[in-house]
Amino acid sequence: MAKILFVITASDHWTLADGTRQPAGFWAEEALGPYQVFKEAGYGIAAATPGGVPPTPDALSLTPDFNGGEEGAQRMRAALREATELAHPMRIEDVNIDDYVAVFYPGGWGPMEDLPDNDASGKLLTACLASGKPVSLVCHGLAALLATIGPDGSSPFSGYRLTGLSNAEERQNGLADRAKWLLQDRLVGELKADYREADPFTPYVQVDRTLFTGQNPYSAVPLAQELVKALS
């Protein structure tokens, strides 16, 4: 069975500019929606995190407020329990890219903490791009691309057309003024990507060659569907 690798944050917080630790983790909708899409398409799933630490779902992402009510929240919690592969990750360093047909990075604020400087993740992304296999990231998950920037300031992802959580969306989240940095700013200023955005919190996907990206949580399922089409 062909497999897709989920690379997930191991952090349970995001450190803000004043040193406050914002409780975080991965955003459940951004992992579990694509997980279901991939499973229904017949793909196996594996997971990797920094250090092989079991990932933490952001508690907010499991609440009624973010799932259309209590019934939706219960469905999300049930889906999380059933996604057993995500709860038993390997270390990113132990991944053999030849074992997978694509990689997928869900978001949440956690990736802002431990993926921008994760060398193993940066090497994995670079190797996957070089292999011609699809690289897929959504929302804050694109913070992982910053780890592909070399000492000379270059990245194999420079110039790619992509999207990710916008500054406008981070402001609506209420944390932009307290953050050390904003994702859109670094994707443009440091990665030198061709960043695109749609209206805040509307589904929006960009595909450039083998790079598949989604702007926000509502883009996660459409992004996964585009990846499945490309793999078919």
C-alpha positions in Angstrom: 0.0 0.0 0.0 1.3 3.4 -1.0 1.9 5.6 2.1 1.7 9.4 2.8 3.9 10.7 5.6 2.5 13.2 8.1 5.2 15.4 9.6 3.7 17.0 12.8 4.9 19.4 15.4 5.9 18.0 18.7 5.4 21.3 20.5 2.5 21.9 22.9 3.0 25.7 22.9 4.1 28.7 20.9 6.4 31.2 22.7 5.2 34.8 22.1 7.4 37.9 22.1 7.0 38.5 25.9 7.9 35.0 26.7 4.4 33.8 27.3 3.7 30.2 26.2 0.5 30.1 24.2 -0.9 26.6 24.5 -0.8 25.1 21.1 0.0 21.9 19.2 -1.3 20.8 15.8 -4.7 22.0 14.6 -7.0 18.9 14.6 -9.0 19.9 11.5 -5.9 20.3 9.5 -4.6 16.8 10.3 -7.8 14.8 10.5 -9.6 16.2 7.5 -6.7 15.2 5.1 -6.2 12.0 7.1 -9.7 10.9 6.1 -9.3 12.0 2.5 -6.1 10.0 2.2 -7.5 7.0 3.9 -10.6 7.0 1.7 -8.4 7.2 -1.4 -6.6 4.0 -0.3 -3.4 5.4 1.1 -1.6 4.2 4.2 -0.5 6.8 6.8 2.6 7.2 8.8 3.7 10.0 11.1 6.9 11.7 12.2 7.7 14.4 14.7 10.8 16.0 16.1 12.2 13.5 18.5 9.4 11.0 17.8 7.3 12.7 20.5 3.6 12.0 20.3 2.0 15.1 19.0 -0.4 17.3 21.0 -3.7 18.5 19.4 -4.4 22.1 20.2 -7.2 21.9 22.8 -9.0 24.8 21.1 -9.3 22.8 17.9 -11.4 20.2 19.7 -13.9 22.6 21.2 -17.5 23.2 20.0 -16.6 26.8 19.0 -14.3 25.6 16.3 -16.3 22.6 15.2 -19.8 24.1 14.6 -21.1 22.9 18.0 -20.8 20.1 20.4 -21.8 17.4 17.9 -19.0 18.5 15.6 -16.5 18.6 18.5 -17.5 15.0 19.4 -16.9 13.9 15.8 -13.5 15.6 15.8 -12.5 13.9 19.1 -13.7 10.5 17.8 -11.7 11.0 14.6 -8.6 11.8 16.6 -9.0 8.6 18.7 -9.3 6.6 15.5 -6.2 8.2 13.8 -3.9 5.9 15.7 -1.0 6.3 13.2 -0.7 9.9 14.2 -0.3 9.1 17.9 2.7 6.8 17.3 5.2 8.8 15.3 8.8 8.0 14.4 11.6 10.5 14.6 12.0 12.7 11.6 15.6 11.6 11.4 14.6 8.0 10.9 12.4 8.7 7.9 13.3 7.0 4.6 11.7 9.2 1.9 11.7 6.2 -0.5 8.9 4.6 1.7 6.4 7.4 0.9 4.7 8.9 -2.1 4.2 12.3 -0.5 4.7 14.3 2.7 2.0 16.4 4.4 2.5 19.0 7.1 -0.6 20.1 9.1 -0.5 23.4 10.9 -1.5 24.8 14.2 0.7 27.2 16.2 2.9 24.4 17.3 4.9 24.3 14.0 5.8 28.0 14.6 7.8 26.8 17.7 9.7 23.7 16.6 9.8 23.4 12.8 11.3 26.6 11.5 14.8 25.6 12.8 14.4 21.8 12.6 17.4 20.6 10.5 16.0 17.1 10.0 12.7 18.4 8.8 14.5 20.9 6.5 16.5 18.0 5.0 13.4 15.9 4.5 11.6 18.7 2.7 14.6 19.3 0.5 15.0 15.6 -0.3 11.3 15.2 -1.1 11.3 18.1 -3.4 14.4 16.8 -5.2 12.8 13.4 -5.6 9.9 14.9 -7.5 7.4 13.6 -4.9 4.7 16.0 -3.8 5.3 18.3 -0.8 2.2 19.5 0.9 1.8 21.9 3.8 -1.2 23.9 5.2 -1.6 27.0 7.3 1.2 27.4 9.9 2.7 24.2 8.7 4.5 26.2 6.1 6.8 27.4 8.9 8.7 24.2 8.2 9.9 25.6 4.9 12.1 28.1 6.7 14.3 25.3 7.8 15.3 24.7 4.2 17.1 28.1 4.0 20.8 27.6 3.9 23.7 29.7 5.3 23.8 31.6 2.1 20.1 32.6 2.4 19.0 30.4 -0.5 16.3 27.6 -0.4 15.2 25.2 -3.1 11.7 26.5 -2.4 12.6 30.1 -3.2 10.4 31.5 -6.0 7.7 28.9 -5.6 4.1 30.2 -5.7 2.5 29.3 -2.4 0.1 30.3 0.3 -0.1 29.9 4.1 -1.7 31.6 7.0 -1.8 35.4 6.2 -1.0 38.3 8.4 -4.6 39.3 8.2 -5.7 35.9 9.6 -3.1 36.1 12.4 -4.5 39.5 13.3 -8.0 38.0 13.4 -6.6 35.2 15.6 -5.6 37.9 18.1 -1.9 37.0 18.4 -0.3 39.1 15.6 0.7 41.9 17.9 2.2 39.5 20.5 4.1 37.3 18.1 7.9 37.3 17.6 7.3 37.1 13.9 4.5 36.4 11.4 4.6 33.6 8.9 3.7 35.6 5.8 6.5 38.1 6.5 9.2 35.4 6.7 7.9 33.4 3.7 8.2 36.5 1.6 11.3 38.2 3.2 13.5 35.1 3.9 12.2 32.2 1.8 11.6 34.6 -1.1 8.5 32.8 -2.0 5.8 34.1 -4.4 3.2 34.3 -1.7 -0.5 34.5 -2.6 -3.5 34.9 -0.3 -7.3 34.9 -0.5 -9.8 36.6 1.9 -9.3 35.6 5.5 -10.5 32.1 6.5 -11.8 31.1 3.1 -10.6 27.9 1.3 -7.6 28.7 -0.8 -5.0 26.3 -2.4 -1.9 26.9 -4.5 -0.1 24.3 -6.6 3.2 25.1 -8.1 5.0 22.1 -9.7 5.2 19.5 -6.8 4.5 22.0 -4.0 0.9 21.9 -2.7 -0.1 24.5 -0.1 -3.2 25.7 1.7 -3.9 29.0 3.4 -5.8 28.1 6.5 -7.8 25.3 8.3 -10.6 25.5 5.7 -8.1 24.8 3.0 -6.9 21.5 4.5 -9.4 19.2 2.9 -9.3 20.9 -0.6 -5.5 20.7 -0.4 -5.6 17.0 0.4 -8.1 16.4 -2.5 -5.7 18.2 -4.9 -2.8 16.0 -3.7 -4.8 12.8 -4.2 -5.7 14.0 -7.8 -2.0 14.5 -8.5 -1.0 11.1 -7.1 -3.7 9.3 -9.1 
